[in-house]
């Protein structure tokens, strides 16, 4: 029996390798996603740590020279170039100086479209600068009257962050782990469709079943072949991530991300169970579909279920039951490992076991399906 399965797995892998376009389409995600994430993270970090100056329209700027100088020191200046000018206008009242000198609230009006996504950051930054200037003026007024500014600060909060550099990096690495888990589903998806719905359209599925092999052997071989591609995508995405992520300036945010050998081995071990589940689920859905295109459509929607569960477990308001569920439980364990926390072994064991049980149930379901002529011939 094992010889038959080995032969069938070899046959599936050889057929897949011959179709290089289909193979590479599944592996492109694993190859380029880490590179794309590295570029995006680098751009975001550079923007956060080195914010560009903002040019806005300041009306009656001469009436509040100290305010305009303060804003200029914060990187917010009065601009005239229409190419770089933000659609933000700060209107300063003509009696601004008089209101300040008489210890009255000086009026300014900020005019901008808060629904414009391109302006939200600039608006928040301008509002923050205005609040900072207002706080300084309030402190100066108290000092001028012989009152300490601490009088209006009855509570002084000290925050002691106990997060280590590894745990801070693990917060972002949690997003990366989502892409790693997703690579297991995407890398083998084309092969799953081709070896099921594709073979049926080419009338080779019925011919294959006519050989002296059992349906169970055929199903197991297809599952192992698709799982192999899923694991291959998993290894590829981890290797590329280990190469490209050190080039991201994580140190600008006070931490570093290190994809260690221990993390890679744990991900490979845990990801193998996810790969079996992904293969069995994709094959089961593809066999249920009546055509190649129909299988593609179904899998596009079905794959969102484990994706949604995996993403939900990273949220603060996620229910604890998700940490015991298939796929999402493995993801949570990997996130804990990335943050340097103790891995919840019981939760991980239950999650892996339930994933395998669900996989075997799908394999058994495929065995039942392929005993039906309607499924084999797509009737």
C-alpha positions in Angstrom: 0.0 0.0 0.0 2.8 2.4 0.9 4.5 1.7 -2.4 1.4 2.6 -4.3 1.0 5.8 -2.4 4.6 6.7 -2.9 4.3 6.1 -6.7 1.1 8.1 -6.9 2.6 11.0 -4.9 5.7 11.0 -7.2 3.3 11.0 -10.2 1.4 14.0 -8.8 4.6 16.0 -8.1 6.1 15.2 -11.5 2.8 16.4 -13.2 2.9 19.5 -11.1 6.5 20.3 -11.9 5.9 20.0 -15.6 3.3 22.7 -15.4 5.8 25.4 -14.3 3.5 28.3 -14.8 0.9 26.8 -12.3 3.7 25.9 -9.8 5.2 29.3 -9.8 1.9 31.0 -9.6 1.4 29.3 -6.2 4.9 30.1 -5.0 5.0 33.7 -6.2 3.2 34.7 -3.0 5.7 33.0 -0.8 8.6 34.6 -2.7 7.4 38.2 -3.0 5.2 38.8 0.0 8.1 39.1 2.5 9.8 41.5 0.1 6.7 43.6 -0.3 6.2 43.7 3.5 9.8 44.7 4.0 9.4 47.6 1.6 6.2 48.7 3.2 7.5 48.4 6.8 10.6 50.4 5.8 8.5 53.2 4.2 6.2 53.4 7.2 9.1 53.5 9.7 10.9 56.2 7.7 7.7 58.2 7.6 7.1 57.9 11.4 10.7 58.6 12.5 11.4 61.3 9.9 8.2 63.1 9.2 8.2 65.5 6.4 7.4 69.2 6.9 3.8 70.2 6.2 2.9 73.3 4.2 -0.5 74.8 5.0 -2.2 78.1 4.4 -2.0 80.4 7.5 -4.3 83.4 7.3 -3.3 86.5 9.3 0.0 84.9 10.2 1.4 88.4 11.1 -1.1 88.7 13.9 0.5 85.7 15.7 4.2 85.6 14.9 5.0 83.5 18.0 2.4 80.9 17.0 3.7 80.7 13.5 7.3 80.4 14.7 6.2 77.6 17.1 4.4 75.8 14.3 7.5 76.2 12.1 9.6 74.5 14.7 7.1 71.6 14.6 7.6 71.3 10.9 4.3 73.1 10.0 4.9 76.2 7.8 2.9 78.7 5.7 3.3 77.5 2.1 2.7 79.1 -1.3 3.7 76.3 -3.7 0.4 74.7 -4.9 2.2 71.4 -5.6 3.2 70.9 -2.0 0.5 72.9 -0.2 -1.9 70.9 1.9 -5.6 71.8 1.6 -5.5 72.9 5.2 -6.1 76.5 6.3 -5.4 78.0 9.7 -7.3 81.2 10.2 -5.9 83.4 13.0 -8.2 86.0 14.5 -7.1 89.6 13.8 -7.2 90.3 17.6 -5.1 87.3 18.5 -2.4 89.2 20.3 -4.8 91.3 22.2 -6.8 88.3 23.4 -3.6 86.6 24.6 -2.4 89.8 26.4 -5.7 90.1 28.2 -5.5 86.5 29.3 -8.5 85.6 27.2 -8.8 82.5 24.8 -7.3 83.5 21.5 -9.4 82.2 18.6 -8.0 80.2 15.7 -10.0 78.2 13.1 -8.7 75.1 11.4 -10.4 74.5 8.1 -9.9 71.1 6.4 -11.7 68.0 5.1 -11.4 65.3 7.7 -12.8 62.7 5.3 -9.8 63.1 3.0 -7.5 60.2 3.8 -4.5 62.1 2.5 -5.1 64.9 5.1 -5.9 63.0 8.3 -2.2 62.7 9.4 -1.5 66.4 8.6 -4.7 67.5 10.4 -3.9 65.5 13.5 -0.3 66.8 13.5 -1.5 70.4 13.2 -4.1 69.9 16.0 -1.4 68.4 18.2 0.9 71.3 17.6 -1.8 73.8 18.5 -2.6 71.9 21.7 1.1 72.0 22.6 1.2 75.8 22.0 -1.9 76.3 24.1 -0.4 74.2 26.9 2.7 76.4 26.9 0.7 79.6 27.0 -1.3 78.3 29.9 1.8 77.4 31.9 3.3 80.9 31.2 0.1 82.6 32.5 0.3 80.6 35.7 3.9 81.4 36.2 3.2 85.1 35.7 0.7 84.9 38.5 3.1 83.1 40.8 1.4 79.7 40.4 3.2 76.6 39.6 1.9 74.9 36.4 1.8 71.6 38.3 -1.3 72.9 40.1 -3.4 72.0 37.0 -1.7 68.5 36.9 -3.2 66.7 39.9 -2.1 63.3 38.6 1.2 62.5 37.1 1.3 59.0 35.6 4.6 57.1 35.1 4.5 54.3 32.6 7.0 51.5 33.1 6.9 49.4 29.9 7.9 45.8 30.7 7.9 44.7 27.1 11.2 43.4 25.9 12.7 44.2 22.5 11.7 40.7 21.4 8.1 41.1 22.5 7.8 44.5 20.8 9.1 43.0 17.6 6.7 40.1 18.1 3.8 42.5 17.8 4.7 43.2 14.2 5.9 39.6 13.7 2.3 38.6 14.5 1.3 40.3 11.2 4.1 38.5 9.4 3.0 35.1 10.8 -0.4 35.7 9.2 1.3 35.9 5.8 3.4 32.8 6.6 0.2 30.8 7.5 -1.5 32.0 4.4 1.4 30.8 2.2 0.4 27.2 3.2 -3.0 27.7 1.7 -2.0 29.6 -1.5 1.2 27.6 -2.5 -0.7 24.3 -3.0 -4.1 25.7 -4.2 -3.4 25.5 -7.9 -2.1 22.0 -7.6 -5.2 21.0 -5.6 -7.5 22.4 -8.3 -5.6 20.9 -11.1 -5.3 17.4 -9.6 -9.0 17.2 -8.9 -11.3 19.3 -11.0 -8.6 19.7 -13.7 -8.0 15.9 -14.0 -11.8 15.4 -14.2 -12.1 17.9 -17.1 -9.2 16.1 -18.9 -11.0 12.7 -18.3 -7.9 11.4 -16.6 -9.5 11.0 -13.2 -11.7 8.1 -14.3 -8.7 6.5 -16.1 -6.7 6.8 -12.9 -9.4 5.1 -10.9 -9.4 2.2 -13.3 -5.9 1.3 -12.3 -5.3 -1.3 -9.5 -5.2 1.3 -6.7 -7.8 2.0 -4.1 -9.7 5.2 -3.8 -8.2 5.8 -0.4 -4.7 5.5 -1.8 -5.5 8.0 -4.5 -7.0 10.5 -2.0 -4.0 10.1 0.4 -1.5 10.6 -2.4 -3.2 13.7 -3.7 -3.4 15.1 -0.2 0.3 14.4 0.4 1.3 16.0 -2.9 -0.7 19.2 -2.3 0.6 19.3 1.3 4.2 19.0 0.0 3.7 22.2 -2.0 2.1 23.9 1.0 5.2 23.1 3.1 7.5 24.1 0.3 5.8 27.5 0.2 6.1 27.7 4.0 9.8 27.0 3.9 10.3 29.5 1.0 8.5 32.3 2.8 10.5 31.8 6.0 13.8 31.8 4.1 13.0 34.9 2.2 11.7 36.6 5.4 15.0 35.7 7.2 16.9 37.3 4.4 14.9 40.5 3.8 13.6 41.5 7.3 17.1 42.3 8.7 17.3 45.2 6.2 14.2 46.9 7.7 15.3 49.6 10.2 13.4 48.1 13.2 16.0 49.8 15.5 14.4 53.1 14.7 11.4 51.9 16.7 13.5 50.5 19.6 13.3 46.8 18.8 14.5 44.2 16.3 12.8 41.2 14.6 14.9 38.0 14.5 13.5 35.0 12.7 15.6 32.4 14.6 16.2 28.8 13.7 14.0 27.8 16.7 11.1 29.8 15.4 11.6 28.4 11.8 11.6 24.8 13.1 8.5 25.4 15.3 6.7 27.0 12.4 7.6 24.1 10.1 6.4 21.6 12.6 3.1 23.4 13.4 2.7 24.5 9.8 2.8 20.9 8.5 -0.5 20.1 10.3 -2.0 23.3 8.7 -0.7 22.2 5.3 -2.5 18.8 5.6 -5.7 20.6 6.5 -5.3 23.1 3.7 -4.7 20.3 1.2 -7.6 18.2 2.3 -10.0 21.2 2.4 -9.0 22.4 -1.0 -9.2 19.0 -2.6 -12.6 18.3 -1.0 -14.0 21.6 -2.3 -12.5 21.1 -5.7 -14.0 17.6 -6.1 -17.3 19.1 -5.1 -17.1 21.7 -7.9 -18.2 20.7 -11.4 -15.5 22.6 -13.3 -12.0 24.0 -12.9 -13.3 27.6 -12.8 -16.0 26.7 -10.4 -13.4 25.2 -8.1 -11.3 28.4 -8.3 -14.4 30.5 -7.3 -15.3 28.2 -4.4 -11.7 28.1 -3.0 -11.4 31.9 -3.2 -14.3 32.2 -0.7 -13.5 29.1 1.4 -9.9 30.2 2.1 -11.2 33.3 3.9 -12.6 31.2 6.7 -9.2 30.1 8.2 -7.8 33.5 7.2 -10.5 35.3 9.3 -10.0 32.9 12.2 -6.3 33.5 12.1 -6.6 37.3 11.9 -9.3 37.3 14.7 -7.0 35.6 17.2 -4.6 38.5 17.0 -7.2 41.1 18.1 -7.6 42.1 21.7 -11.3 41.4 21.8 -11.0 37.9 20.3 -12.8 35.2 22.2 -10.5 32.7 24.0 -12.2 29.8 22.3 -10.3 30.7 19.1 -7.1 29.9 20.8 -8.2 26.2 20.9 -9.6 26.1 17.4 -7.9 24.6 14.3 -5.4 26.9 12.5 -6.0 29.9 14.8 -4.6 28.0 17.8 -1.4 27.2 16.0 -1.1 30.9 14.9 -1.5 32.1 18.5 1.2 29.7 19.7 3.6 31.0 17.0 2.9 34.6 18.0 3.6 33.7 21.7 6.9 32.1 20.6 7.8 35.2 18.6 7.1 37.4 21.6 9.3 35.3 23.8 6.4 34.1 25.9 5.8 30.6 27.1 4.0 28.5 24.5 0.6 27.2 25.7 1.4 23.5 25.0 -2.1 22.2 25.9 -3.8 24.7 23.6 -1.3 24.0 20.8 -1.8 20.2 21.2 -5.6 20.5 21.1 -5.5 22.9 18.1 -3.1 20.6 16.2 -5.1 17.5 17.1 -8.4 19.1 16.0 -6.8 20.2 12.8 -5.7 16.7 12.0 -9.1 15.2 12.9 -10.8 17.7 10.7 -8.3 16.9 7.9 -8.9 13.1 8.2 -12.7 13.8 8.1 -12.3 15.7 4.9 -10.1 12.9 3.5 -12.7 10.3 4.4 -15.3 12.6 2.8 -13.3 12.6 -0.5 -13.1 8.9 -0.4 -16.8 8.7 -0.3 -17.2 11.3 -3.0 -14.9 9.5 -5.5 -17.1 6.4 -5.2 -19.9 8.4 -6.9 -20.0 8.5 -10.7 -21.5 12.0 -10.5 -18.4 13.3 -8.8 -15.9 11.3 -11.0 -17.5 12.4 -14.3 -18.8 15.8 -13.2 -22.4 15.0 -13.9 
